[in-house]
């Protein structure tokens, strides 16, 4: 018994001395003074001792018990102090950049492109204008020379709202199919001369595939003044495409029909992929259709309260998604509204 107590004493003296954490000291405390701790169990064998032995061993045991208890407490204090002094002596440079490699967010590629385009046209005097996403048949079609039954309506199949309003017939409200619903509104509001740009969302009733989305962005310019002509249109097209795709980009205009312009033009840029030689993407032509434009139809100017004998105007626009697909070489338009951070985050 005596030897056992001395053994425990010397074994734990060393253990306590070397313990360098509070958790380790808690462990030592439990293995000595816990329910089945080595110290806790000793008195249970006192019954096997003679009276003389108990008188001799008991005070020695108590002394060792108290000593070990105190040593643990003392060591706890030391460990706490060591920890504290380490904390206070370590200087922290709060100006240093964090070493953690956190993923950084980035602006959506379409928004990036739109910022770029808005800045580009702000420089030459265009102001931003906003028109409603839900608009009347009148602003979206009628006033733009697309009356009910006109074949051109097939190009802009849309979604109609059944809401009834006091001053509107049922079915007169729709989700606008293009930003052109702004044209007559802004002419009526601002009059001539005017330079406005609209960059915003519009909607189509579409069969969705890699090239068609129900919700899409459009950019559109409306420029009305006394001497505006097709040369301005060529200039604006070149100004834009050279800025987005590089100074070497060649631009051509091709006759194209839109009901609200006369004449209308498809704006082609030299194919970015084959540099005009002809490839799969451009269908071997060497050109890509990038924008649509034209001289605003005299009737549309009249609808906007502008005299077509005095003023002429340009309407010019493109789809930011299609532009971004070419710029970033994306093959599926649906990726832009997918919320797929893996795809969107990888586009620089
Ligand atoms: Zn090509």
Boltz pocket constraint, residues with backbone or C-beta under 6 A from the ligand:
constraints:
  - pocket:
      binder: B
      contacts: [[A, 271], [A, 272], [A, 273], [A, 274], [A, 275], [A, 276], [A, 277], [A, 278], [A, 279], [A, 280], [A, 281], [A, 282], [A, 283], [A, 284], [A, 286], [A, 287]]
      max_distance: 6.0
